[in-house]
């Protein structure tokens, strides 16, 4: 399997790294990697890859990838080769800038998913473009491997167990799970007359 990356908008990677380092020093990120404890830790970033999202209403209506909305660009943050955070980039003031940092389990889970994909016989010899797909209402995040004639997905942490985390699935299998989950959640929201929206 060969992973490719779409051309990302120009951005100052040195400035982004400096912003991440500042966040680390200010302890904004709760990173437990042993490397972060040392002032001389080596910090690096992956290639940038695009994120896409699906709205609850669209999923509940039975819509699939044709309704995805393109969102922020992402870069994995590594400290001494350990994936510790997800950097989210957005277009602001005529350039790409760091918008947010997430130091939960997602970064390491993405790396695990890509390692799993490289060993998958279904992807042997194929070229795929790396993307990230999310359905925020369902707390769903997946590595999206966009191929010339097919789409493959690996849901990653913190995706709920019911939505097939760390399984390589095709589009039909994925939406066969996402659509019913979205309909059930929307029905719950629609039936709720309180401000908690079903919580």
C-alpha positions, 0 to 999 in steps of 0.5 A, a space after each residue: 500500500 502506498 499512502 499519498 497526501 493531497 497538496 495542502 495550502 502553503 503554511 509556515 511549519 516552523 511557526 506551527 512547531 513553535 506554537 506547539 512547543 509554546 503550548 507544551 511549555 505552558 502545559 496546555 497539552 496533557 501529554 504523558 509521553 516521557 519525551 515531553 519531560 525533556 527540554 531537548 525532545 525532538 518534535 516533528 510533524 507528519 504531512 498535512 492531510 484534509 479532514 471531512 465531516 458529516 452532519 447528523 441530519 444528513 446521515 439520518 436522511 440516508 446521505 453518505 459521502 456525497 454530503 461530506 463537508 471539507 473542514 480543517 487540515 490535520 498534522 500528527 505531532 510526534 515527540 521522539 517519534 511517538 504520536 502525541 497529538 493532532 494539530 488542526 490547521 485553518 485558513 486565517 489572515 491569508 495563511 494556514 495557521 494552527 487552530 487547535 491541538 488535541 492530545 487524546 488517544 486519536 493521534 496514536 490510534 491513527 498511527 495504529 490504523 495506518 500500520 494495520 492498513 499497510 498489512 491488510 491484503 485488501 490494500 496490497 499494491 494499492 495507492 490511497 490518499 489519506 483523509 480524516 472523516 468525522 461525524 461529531 454528533 456520533 463521536 465518530 472519527 475514522 482514517 479515510 483511505 481514498 482510492 481511485 475506485 474504492 473507499 476504505 475506512 478505519 474508525 479510530 479512538 475515541 469512536 464508540 465500540 458500536 461503530 467498529 473502531 480499528 476495523 478496516 471496512 468499506 463504504 457500504 459496511 461503514 454507512 450500514 452502521 452509521 446511518 441507523 445510529 444517526 437515525 436513532 440519535 436524531 429521533 432521540 433529539 427530536 423527541 426531547 422537549 428539554 434543553 438537554 437534547 436527549 442527555 
